[in-house]
């Protein structure tokens, strides 16, 4: 019974992640959500037509060094 509940939970989690990532399509930075925490050095930016949470002024979270 517990294994069935865990399985359903994991399936719902993955489905919700897919829906969220598909919902964050963009053409410009204005299409992305606005960050409400000014102390955090990351903002939502449009990169390759998807909204991504990137460090200000860089593509650090996307491009590996």
PERAVEN-V723088 format. One record per pair of residues at least 6 apart in sequence whose ideal C-beta (glycine too) atoms are under 6 Angstrom apart, sorted by the first residue. I is the first residue (numbers start at 1). J is the second residue. Records with the same first field share a line. If there is no record, write none. Layout:
BEGIN
I = J / J
END
This chain:
BEGIN
24 = 50 / 51
26 = 32 / 46 / 51
28 = 46
29 = 45 / 46
32 = 44 / 46 / 51
33 = 44
35 = 43
41 = 55 / 56
42 = 53 / 55
43 = 56
44 = 51 / 53
45 = 54
47 = 62
54 = 61
END
